[in-house]
Amino acid sequence: MASLMAKLKRSGNQLYTEAEAATALGISVARLHQLLDEHIFTKDSQRPSSIQFTSSDLLLLSYWSQETKRPVKHEVIAMPKRN
């Protein structure tokens, strides 16, 4: 994600088009749409024809985009026993 932040030279309140967002993330617009459809939009709330993104949006999209590259870990956190 650090490399993504280096690519984002705009201030935090500026907007990115779908093409600009995909380029910054290093993915295709089709992959961007896939991520949006998997994580945000549903049958009841369909993706609009055009979307603009903030740098914060791109950070979250970057995380989702990298999910497929990370090995799946099923970590269990031990909870303390109740007295």
Distance bins in CASP14 RR format, pairs under 12 A and 6 or more apart:
PFRMAT RR
TARGET T0000
AUTHOR 0000-0000-0000
RMODE 2
METHOD distances of the structure
MODEL  1
1 7 0 0 0 0 0 1 0 0 0 0 0
1 8 0 0 0 0 0 1 0 0 0 0 0
1 24 0 0 0 0 0 1 0 0 0 0 0
1 25 0 0 0 0 0 1 0 0 0 0 0
1 55 0 0 0 0 0 1 0 0 0 0 0
1 56 0 0 0 0 0 1 0 0 0 0 0
1 58 0 0 0 0 1 0 0 0 0 0 0
1 59 1 0 0 1 0 0 0 0 0 0 0
1 60 0 0 0 0 0 1 0 0 0 0 0
1 61 0 0 0 0 0 1 0 0 0 0 0
1 62 1 0 1 0 0 0 0 0 0 0 0
1 63 1 0 0 1 0 0 0 0 0 0 0
1 64 0 0 0 0 0 1 0 0 0 0 0
1 65 0 0 0 0 0 1 0 0 0 0 0
1 66 1 0 0 1 0 0 0 0 0 0 0
2 8 0 0 0 0 0 1 0 0 0 0 0
2 59 0 0 0 0 0 1 0 0 0 0 0
2 62 0 0 0 0 0 1 0 0 0 0 0
3 24 0 0 0 0 0 1 0 0 0 0 0
3 25 0 0 0 0 0 1 0 0 0 0 0
3 26 0 0 0 0 1 0 0 0 0 0 0
3 58 0 0 0 0 0 1 0 0 0 0 0
3 59 0 0 0 0 0 1 0 0 0 0 0
3 62 0 0 0 0 1 0 0 0 0 0 0
3 66 0 0 0 0 0 1 0 0 0 0 0
4 16 0 0 0 0 0 1 0 0 0 0 0
4 21 0 0 0 0 0 1 0 0 0 0 0
4 23 0 0 0 0 0 1 0 0 0 0 0
4 24 1 0 0 1 0 0 0 0 0 0 0
4 25 1 0 0 1 0 0 0 0 0 0 0
4 26 0 0 0 0 1 0 0 0 0 0 0
4 27 0 0 0 0 0 1 0 0 0 0 0
4 55 0 0 0 0 1 0 0 0 0 0 0
4 56 0 0 0 0 0 1 0 0 0 0 0
4 57 0 0 0 0 0 1 0 0 0 0 0
4 58 1 0 0 1 0 0 0 0 0 0 0
4 59 1 0 0 1 0 0 0 0 0 0 0
4 60 0 0 0 0 0 1 0 0 0 0 0
4 61 0 0 0 0 1 0 0 0 0 0 0
4 62 1 0 1 0 0 0 0 0 0 0 0
4 63 0 0 0 0 1 0 0 0 0 0 0
4 65 0 0 0 0 1 0 0 0 0 0 0
4 66 0 0 0 0 1 0 0 0 0 0 0
5 12 0 0 0 0 0 1 0 0 0 0 0
5 24 0 0 0 0 1 0 0 0 0 0 0
5 55 1 0 0 1 0 0 0 0 0 0 0
5 56 0 0 0 0 0 1 0 0 0 0 0
5 58 0 0 0 0 1 0 0 0 0 0 0
5 59 1 0 0 1 0 0 0 0 0 0 0
5 62 0 0 0 0 1 0 0 0 0 0 0
6 24 0 0 0 0 0 1 0 0 0 0 0
6 55 0 0 0 0 0 1 0 0 0 0 0
7 16 0 0 0 0 0 1 0 0 0 0 0
7 20 0 0 0 0 0 1 0 0 0 0 0
7 21 0 0 0 0 0 1 0 0 0 0 0
7 23 0 0 0 0 1 0 0 0 0 0 0
7 24 1 0 1 0 0 0 0 0 0 0 0
7 25 0 0 0 0 1 0 0 0 0 0 0
7 26 0 0 0 0 1 0 0 0 0 0 0
7 55 0 0 0 0 1 0 0 0 0 0 0
7 58 0 0 0 0 1 0 0 0 0 0 0
7 59 0 0 0 0 0 1 0 0 0 0 0
7 62 0 0 0 0 0 1 0 0 0 0 0
8 14 0 0 0 0 1 0 0 0 0 0 0
8 15 0 0 0 0 0 1 0 0 0 0 0
8 16 0 0 0 0 1 0 0 0 0 0 0
8 20 0 0 0 0 1 0 0 0 0 0 0
8 21 0 0 0 0 0 1 0 0 0 0 0
8 23 0 0 0 0 0 1 0 0 0 0 0
8 24 1 0 0 1 0 0 0 0 0 0 0
8 25 0 0 0 0 0 1 0 0 0 0 0
8 53 0 0 0 0 0 1 0 0 0 0 0
8 54 0 0 0 0 1 0 0 0 0 0 0
8 55 1 0 1 0 0 0 0 0 0 0 0
8 56 0 0 0 0 0 1 0 0 0 0 0
8 57 0 0 0 0 0 1 0 0 0 0 0
8 58 1 0 0 1 0 0 0 0 0 0 0
8 59 0 0 0 0 1 0 0 0 0 0 0
8 61 0 0 0 0 0 1 0 0 0 0 0
8 62 0 0 0 0 0 1 0 0 0 0 0
9 16 0 0 0 0 0 1 0 0 0 0 0
9 20 0 0 0 0 0 1 0 0 0 0 0
9 24 0 0 0 0 1 0 0 0 0 0 0
9 55 0 0 0 0 1 0 0 0 0 0 0
10 16 1 0 0 1 0 0 0 0 0 0 0
10 17 0 0 0 0 0 1 0 0 0 0 0
10 20 0 0 0 0 1 0 0 0 0 0 0
10 21 0 0 0 0 0 1 0 0 0 0 0
10 24 0 0 0 0 1 0 0 0 0 0 0
10 53 0 0 0 0 0 1 0 0 0 0 0
10 54 0 0 0 0 1 0 0 0 0 0 0
10 55 1 0 0 1 0 0 0 0 0 0 0
10 56 0 0 0 0 0 1 0 0 0 0 0
10 58 0 0 0 0 0 1 0 0 0 0 0
11 54 0 0 0 0 1 0 0 0 0 0 0
11 55 0 0 0 0 1 0 0 0 0 0 0
11 56 0 0 0 0 0 1 0 0 0 0 0
12 53 0 0 0 0 0 1 0 0 0 0 0
12 54 1 0 0 1 0 0 0 0 0 0 0
12 55 1 0 1 0 0 0 0 0 0 0 0
12 56 1 0 0 1 0 0 0 0 0 0 0
12 57 0 0 0 0 0 1 0 0 0 0 0
12 58 0 0 0 0 1 0 0 0 0 0 0
12 59 0 0 0 0 0 1 0 0 0 0 0
13 52 0 0 0 0 0 1 0 0 0 0 0
13 53 0 0 0 0 0 1 0 0 0 0 0
13 54 1 0 0 1 0 0 0 0 0 0 0
13 55 0 0 0 0 1 0 0 0 0 0 0
13 56 0 0 0 0 1 0 0 0 0 0 0
13 57 0 0 0 0 0 1 0 0 0 0 0
14 20 0 0 0 0 0 1 0 0 0 0 0
14 21 0 0 0 0 0 1 0 0 0 0 0
14 24 0 0 0 0 0 1 0 0 0 0 0
14 52 0 0 0 0 1 0 0 0 0 0 0
14 53 0 0 0 0 1 0 0 0 0 0 0
14 54 1 0 0 1 0 0 0 0 0 0 0
14 55 1 0 0 1 0 0 0 0 0 0 0
14 56 0 0 0 0 0 1 0 0 0 0 0
14 57 0 0 0 0 0 1 0 0 0 0 0
14 58 0 0 0 0 0 1 0 0 0 0 0
15 21 0 0 0 0 1 0 0 0 0 0 0
15 50 0 0 0 0 0 1 0 0 0 0 0
15 51 0 0 0 0 1 0 0 0 0 0 0
15 52 1 0 1 0 0 0 0 0 0 0 0
15 53 1 0 0 1 0 0 0 0 0 0 0
15 54 1 0 0 1 0 0 0 0 0 0 0
15 55 0 0 0 0 1 0 0 0 0 0 0
15 56 0 0 0 0 0 1 0 0 0 0 0
15 57 0 0 0 0 1 0 0 0 0 0 0
15 58 0 0 0 0 0 1 0 0 0 0 0
16 22 0 0 0 0 1 0 0 0 0 0 0
16 23 0 0 0 0 1 0 0 0 0 0 0
16 24 1 0 0 1 0 0 0 0 0 0 0
16 25 0 0 0 0 1 0 0 0 0 0 0
16 29 0 0 0 0 0 1 0 0 0 0 0
16 32 0 0 0 0 0 1 0 0 0 0 0
16 50 0 0 0 0 0 1 0 0 0 0 0
16 51 0 0 0 0 1 0 0 0 0 0 0
16 52 1 0 0 1 0 0 0 0 0 0 0
16 53 1 0 1 0 0 0 0 0 0 0 0
16 54 1 0 0 1 0 0 0 0 0 0 0
16 55 1 0 0 1 0 0 0 0 0 0 0
16 56 0 0 0 0 0 1 0 0 0 0 0
16 57 1 0 0 1 0 0 0 0 0 0 0
16 58 1 0 0 1 0 0 0 0 0 0 0
16 59 0 0 0 0 0 1 0 0 0 0 0
16 61 0 0 0 0 0 1 0 0 0 0 0
17 23 0 0 0 0 1 0 0 0 0 0 0
17 24 0 0 0 0 0 1 0 0 0 0 0
17 29 0 0 0 0 1 0 0 0 0 0 0
17 32 0 0 0 0 0 1 0 0 0 0 0
17 50 1 0 0 1 0 0 0 0 0 0 0
17 51 0 0 0 0 1 0 0 0 0 0 0
17 52 1 0 0 1 0 0 0 0 0 0 0
17 53 1 0 0 1 0 0 0 0 0 0 0
17 57 0 0 0 0 0 1 0 0 0 0 0
17 58 0 0 0 0 0 1 0 0 0 0 0
18 24 0 0 0 0 0 1 0 0 0 0 0
18 25 0 0 0 0 0 1 0 0 0 0 0
18 27 0 0 0 0 0 1 0 0 0 0 0
18 28 0 0 0 0 0 1 0 0 0 0 0
18 29 1 0 1 0 0 0 0 0 0 0 0
18 30 0 0 0 0 0 1 0 0 0 0 0
18 31 0 0 0 0 0 1 0 0 0 0 0
18 32 1 0 0 1 0 0 0 0 0 0 0
18 33 1 0 0 1 0 0 0 0 0 0 0
18 35 0 0 0 0 0 1 0 0 0 0 0
18 36 0 0 0 0 1 0 0 0 0 0 0
18 47 0 0 0 0 0 1 0 0 0 0 0
18 48 0 0 0 0 0 1 0 0 0 0 0
18 49 0 0 0 0 1 0 0 0 0 0 0
18 50 1 0 0 1 0 0 0 0 0 0 0
18 51 1 0 1 0 0 0 0 0 0 0 0
18 52 1 0 0 1 0 0 0 0 0 0 0
18 53 1 0 0 1 0 0 0 0 0 0 0
18 57 0 0 0 0 0 1 0 0 0 0 0
18 58 0 0 0 0 0 1 0 0 0 0 0
18 61 0 0 0 0 0 1 0 0 0 0 0
19 25 0 0 0 0 0 1 0 0 0 0 0
19 26 0 0 0 0 0 1 0 0 0 0 0
19 27 0 0 0 0 0 1 0 0 0 0 0
19 28 0 0 0 0 1 0 0 0 0 0 0
19 29 1 0 0 1 0 0 0 0 0 0 0
19 30 0 0 0 0 0 1 0 0 0 0 0
19 32 0 0 0 0 1 0 0 0 0 0 0
19 33 0 0 0 0 0 1 0 0 0 0 0
19 50 0 0 0 0 0 1 0 0 0 0 0
19 51 0 0 0 0 0 1 0 0 0 0 0
19 52 0 0 0 0 0 1 0 0 0 0 0
19 53 0 0 0 0 0 1 0 0 0 0 0
20 26 0 0 0 0 0 1 0 0 0 0 0
20 29 0 0 0 0 0 1 0 0 0 0 0
20 32 0 0 0 0 0 1 0 0 0 0 0
20 51 0 0 0 0 0 1 0 0 0 0 0
20 52 0 0 0 0 1 0 0 0 0 0 0
20 53 0 0 0 0 1 0 0 0 0 0 0
20 54 0 0 0 0 0 1 0 0 0 0 0
20 55 0 0 0 0 0 1 0 0 0 0 0
20 57 0 0 0 0 0 1 0 0 0 0 0
20 58 0 0 0 0 1 0 0 0 0 0 0
21 27 0 0 0 0 1 0 0 0 0 0 0
21 28 0 0 0 0 0 1 0 0 0 0 0
21 29 0 0 0 0 1 0 0 0 0 0 0
21 31 0 0 0 0 0 1 0 0 0 0 0
21 32 1 0 0 1 0 0 0 0 0 0 0
21 33 0 0 0 0 0 1 0 0 0 0 0
21 35 0 0 0 0 0 1 0 0 0 0 0
21 36 0 0 0 0 1 0 0 0 0 0 0
21 50 0 0 0 0 0 1 0 0 0 0 0
21 51 0 0 0 0 1 0 0 0 0 0 0
21 52 0 0 0 0 1 0 0 0 0 0 0
21 53 1 0 1 0 0 0 0 0 0 0 0
21 54 0 0 0 0 1 0 0 0 0 0 0
21 55 0 0 0 0 1 0 0 0 0 0 0
21 56 0 0 0 0 0 1 0 0 0 0 0
21 57 1 0 0 1 0 0 0 0 0 0 0
21 58 1 0 1 0 0 0 0 0 0 0 0
21 59 0 0 0 0 0 1 0 0 0 0 0
21 60 0 0 0 0 0 1 0 0 0 0 0
21 61 1 0 0 1 0 0 0 0 0 0 0
21 62 0 0 0 0 1 0 0 0 0 0 0
21 65 0 0 0 0 0 1 0 0 0 0 0
22 28 1 0 1 0 0 0 0 0 0 0 0
22 29 1 0 1 0 0 0 0 0 0 0 0
22 30 0 0 0 0 1 0 0 0 0 0 0
22 31 1 0 0 1 0 0 0 0 0 0 0
22 32 1 0 1 0 0 0 0 0 0 0 0
22 33 0 0 0 0 1 0 0 0 0 0 0
22 34 0 0 0 0 0 1 0 0 0 0 0
22 35 0 0 0 0 1 0 0 0 0 0 0
22 36 0 0 0 0 0 1 0 0 0 0 0
22 51 0 0 0 0 0 1 0 0 0 0 0
22 53 0 0 0 0 1 0 0 0 0 0 0
22 58 0 0 0 0 1 0 0 0 0 0 0
22 61 0 0 0 0 1 0 0 0 0 0 0
22 62 0 0 0 0 0 1 0 0 0 0 0
22 65 0 0 0 0 1 0 0 0 0 0 0
23 29 0 0 0 0 1 0 0 0 0 0 0
23 31 0 0 0 0 0 1 0 0 0 0 0
23 32 0 0 0 0 1 0 0 0 0 0 0
23 53 0 0 0 0 0 1 0 0 0 0 0
23 58 0 0 0 0 0 1 0 0 0 0 0
24 32 0 0 0 0 0 1 0 0 0 0 0
24 53 0 0 0 0 1 0 0 0 0 0 0
24 54 0 0 0 0 0 1 0 0 0 0 0
24 55 0 0 0 0 1 0 0 0 0 0 0
24 57 0 0 0 0 0 1 0 0 0 0 0
24 58 1 0 1 0 0 0 0 0 0 0 0
24 59 0 0 0 0 0 1 0 0 0 0 0
24 61 0 0 0 0 1 0 0 0 0 0 0
24 62 0 0 0 0 1 0 0 0 0 0 0
24 65 0 0 0 0 0 1 0 0 0 0 0
25 31 0 0 0 0 1 0 0 0 0 0 0
25 32 1 0 0 1 0 0 0 0 0 0 0
25 34 0 0 0 0 0 1 0 0 0 0 0
25 35 0 0 0 0 1 0 0 0 0 0 0
25 36 0 0 0 0 0 1 0 0 0 0 0
25 53 0 0 0 0 1 0 0 0 0 0 0
25 55 0 0 0 0 0 1 0 0 0 0 0
25 57 0 0 0 0 0 1 0 0 0 0 0
25 58 1 0 0 1 0 0 0 0 0 0 0
25 59 0 0 0 0 1 0 0 0 0 0 0
25 60 0 0 0 0 0 1 0 0 0 0 0
25 61 1 0 1 0 0 0 0 0 0 0 0
25 62 1 0 1 0 0 0 0 0 0 0 0
25 63 0 0 0 0 0 1 0 0 0 0 0
25 64 0 0 0 0 1 0 0 0 0 0 0
25 65 1 0 1 0 0 0 0 0 0 0 0
25 66 0 0 0 0 1 0 0 0 0 0 0
26 32 0 0 0 0 1 0 0 0 0 0 0
26 35 0 0 0 0 0 1 0 0 0 0 0
26 58 0 0 0 0 0 1 0 0 0 0 0
26 61 0 0 0 0 0 1 0 0 0 0 0
26 62 0 0 0 0 1 0 0 0 0 0 0
26 65 0 0 0 0 1 0 0 0 0 0 0
26 66 0 0 0 0 0 1 0 0 0 0 0
27 33 0 0 0 0 0 1 0 0 0 0 0
27 34 0 0 0 0 1 0 0 0 0 0 0
27 35 1 0 0 1 0 0 0 0 0 0 0
27 36 0 0 0 0 0 1 0 0 0 0 0
27 58 0 0 0 0 0 1 0 0 0 0 0
27 61 0 0 0 0 1 0 0 0 0 0 0
27 62 0 0 0 0 1 0 0 0 0 0 0
27 64 0 0 0 0 0 1 0 0 0 0 0
27 65 1 0 1 0 0 0 0 0 0 0 0
27 66 0 0 0 0 0 1 0 0 0 0 0
27 68 0 0 0 0 0 1 0 0 0 0 0
27 69 0 0 0 0 0 1 0 0 0 0 0
28 34 0 0 0 0 1 0 0 0 0 0 0
28 35 0 0 0 0 0 1 0 0 0 0 0
28 65 0 0 0 0 0 1 0 0 0 0 0
29 35 0 0 0 0 0 1 0 0 0 0 0
29 36 0 0 0 0 0 1 0 0 0 0 0
29 47 0 0 0 0 0 1 0 0 0 0 0
29 50 0 0 0 0 0 1 0 0 0 0 0
29 51 0 0 0 0 0 1 0 0 0 0 0
29 53 0 0 0 0 0 1 0 0 0 0 0
30 36 0 0 0 0 0 1 0 0 0 0 0
30 37 0 0 0 0 0 1 0 0 0 0 0
31 37 0 0 0 0 0 1 0 0 0 0 0
31 38 0 0 0 0 0 1 0 0 0 0 0
31 61 0 0 0 0 1 0 0 0 0 0 0
31 62 0 0 0 0 0 1 0 0 0 0 0
31 64 0 0 0 0 0 1 0 0 0 0 0
31 65 1 0 0 1 0 0 0 0 0 0 0
31 66 0 0 0 0 0 1 0 0 0 0 0
31 68 0 0 0 0 0 1 0 0 0 0 0
32 38 0 0 0 0 0 1 0 0 0 0 0
32 39 0 0 0 0 0 1 0 0 0 0 0
32 40 0 0 0 0 0 1 0 0 0 0 0
32 47 0 0 0 0 0 1 0 0 0 0 0
32 51 0 0 0 0 1 0 0 0 0 0 0
32 53 0 0 0 0 1 0 0 0 0 0 0
32 57 0 0 0 0 0 1 0 0 0 0 0
32 58 0 0 0 0 0 1 0 0 0 0 0
32 61 1 0 0 1 0 0 0 0 0 0 0
32 62 0 0 0 0 0 1 0 0 0 0 0
32 64 0 0 0 0 0 1 0 0 0 0 0
32 65 0 0 0 0 1 0 0 0 0 0 0
33 39 0 0 0 0 0 1 0 0 0 0 0
33 40 0 0 0 0 0 1 0 0 0 0 0
33 41 0 0 0 0 1 0 0 0 0 0 0
33 46 0 0 0 0 0 1 0 0 0 0 0
33 47 1 0 0 1 0 0 0 0 0 0 0
33 48 0 0 0 0 0 1 0 0 0 0 0
33 49 0 0 0 0 0 1 0 0 0 0 0
33 50 0 0 0 0 0 1 0 0 0 0 0
33 51 0 0 0 0 1 0 0 0 0 0 0
33 61 0 0 0 0 0 1 0 0 0 0 0
34 40 0 0 0 0 0 1 0 0 0 0 0
34 41 0 0 0 0 0 1 0 0 0 0 0
34 47 0 0 0 0 0 1 0 0 0 0 0
34 61 0 0 0 0 0 1 0 0 0 0 0
34 64 0 0 0 0 1 0 0 0 0 0 0
34 65 0 0 0 0 1 0 0 0 0 0 0
34 67 0 0 0 0 0 1 0 0 0 0 0
34 68 0 0 0 0 0 1 0 0 0 0 0
35 41 0 0 0 0 0 1 0 0 0 0 0
35 47 0 0 0 0 0 1 0 0 0 0 0
35 51 0 0 0 0 0 1 0 0 0 0 0
35 53 0 0 0 0 0 1 0 0 0 0 0
35 57 0 0 0 0 0 1 0 0 0 0 0
35 58 0 0 0 0 0 1 0 0 0 0 0
35 60 0 0 0 0 1 0 0 0 0 0 0
35 61 1 0 1 0 0 0 0 0 0 0 0
35 62 0 0 0 0 1 0 0 0 0 0 0
35 63 0 0 0 0 1 0 0 0 0 0 0
35 64 1 0 1 0 0 0 0 0 0 0 0
35 65 1 0 0 1 0 0 0 0 0 0 0
35 66 0 0 0 0 0 1 0 0 0 0 0
35 67 0 0 0 0 1 0 0 0 0 0 0
35 68 0 0 0 0 1 0 0 0 0 0 0
36 42 0 0 0 0 0 1 0 0 0 0 0
36 45 0 0 0 0 0 1 0 0 0 0 0
36 46 0 0 0 0 0 1 0 0 0 0 0
36 47 1 0 1 0 0 0 0 0 0 0 0
36 48 0 0 0 0 1 0 0 0 0 0 0
36 50 0 0 0 0 0 1 0 0 0 0 0
36 51 1 0 0 1 0 0 0 0 0 0 0
36 53 0 0 0 0 1 0 0 0 0 0 0
36 57 0 0 0 0 1 0 0 0 0 0 0
36 60 0 0 0 0 0 1 0 0 0 0 0
36 61 1 0 0 1 0 0 0 0 0 0 0
36 64 0 0 0 0 1 0 0 0 0 0 0
36 65 0 0 0 0 0 1 0 0 0 0 0
37 43 0 0 0 0 0 1 0 0 0 0 0
37 45 0 0 0 0 0 1 0 0 0 0 0
37 46 0 0 0 0 1 0 0 0 0 0 0
37 47 1 0 0 1 0 0 0 0 0 0 0
37 48 0 0 0 0 0 1 0 0 0 0 0
37 51 0 0 0 0 0 1 0 0 0 0 0
37 64 0 0 0 0 0 1 0 0 0 0 0
38 47 0 0 0 0 0 1 0 0 0 0 0
38 61 0 0 0 0 0 1 0 0 0 0 0
38 64 1 0 0 1 0 0 0 0 0 0 0
38 65 0 0 0 0 0 1 0 0 0 0 0
38 67 0 0 0 0 1 0 0 0 0 0 0
38 68 0 0 0 0 0 1 0 0 0 0 0
39 45 0 0 0 0 0 1 0 0 0 0 0
39 47 0 0 0 0 0 1 0 0 0 0 0
39 57 0 0 0 0 0 1 0 0 0 0 0
39 60 0 0 0 0 1 0 0 0 0 0 0
39 61 0 0 0 0 1 0 0 0 0 0 0
39 63 0 0 0 0 1 0 0 0 0 0 0
39 64 1 0 1 0 0 0 0 0 0 0 0
39 65 0 0 0 0 0 1 0 0 0 0 0
39 67 0 0 0 0 1 0 0 0 0 0 0
40 46 0 0 0 0 0 1 0 0 0 0 0
40 47 1 0 0 1 0 0 0 0 0 0 0
40 48 0 0 0 0 0 1 0 0 0 0 0
40 51 0 0 0 0 1 0 0 0 0 0 0
40 53 0 0 0 0 0 1 0 0 0 0 0
40 57 0 0 0 0 1 0 0 0 0 0 0
40 60 0 0 0 0 1 0 0 0 0 0 0
40 61 0 0 0 0 1 0 0 0 0 0 0
40 64 0 0 0 0 1 0 0 0 0 0 0
41 47 1 0 1 0 0 0 0 0 0 0 0
41 48 0 0 0 0 1 0 0 0 0 0 0
41 49 0 0 0 0 0 1 0 0 0 0 0
41 51 0 0 0 0 1 0 0 0 0 0 0
51 57 0 0 0 0 1 0 0 0 0 0 0
51 58 0 0 0 0 0 1 0 0 0 0 0
51 61 0 0 0 0 0 1 0 0 0 0 0
52 58 0 0 0 0 0 1 0 0 0 0 0
53 59 0 0 0 0 1 0 0 0 0 0 0
53 60 0 0 0 0 1 0 0 0 0 0 0
53 61 1 0 0 1 0 0 0 0 0 0 0
53 62 0 0 0 0 0 1 0 0 0 0 0
54 60 0 0 0 0 1 0 0 0 0 0 0
54 61 0 0 0 0 0 1 0 0 0 0 0
55 61 0 0 0 0 0 1 0 0 0 0 0
55 62 0 0 0 0 0 1 0 0 0 0 0
56 62 0 0 0 0 0 1 0 0 0 0 0
56 63 0 0 0 0 0 1 0 0 0 0 0
57 63 0 0 0 0 0 1 0 0 0 0 0
57 64 0 0 0 0 0 1 0 0 0 0 0
58 64 0 0 0 0 0 1 0 0 0 0 0
58 65 0 0 0 0 1 0 0 0 0 0 0
59 65 0 0 0 0 0 1 0 0 0 0 0
59 66 0 0 0 0 0 1 0 0 0 0 0
60 66 0 0 0 0 0 1 0 0 0 0 0
60 67 0 0 0 0 0 1 0 0 0 0 0
61 67 0 0 0 0 0 1 0 0 0 0 0
62 69 0 0 0 0 0 1 0 0 0 0 0
63 69 0 0 0 0 0 1 0 0 0 0 0
63 70 0 0 0 0 1 0 0 0 0 0 0
64 70 0 0 0 0 0 1 0 0 0 0 0
67 73 0 0 0 0 0 1 0 0 0 0 0
END
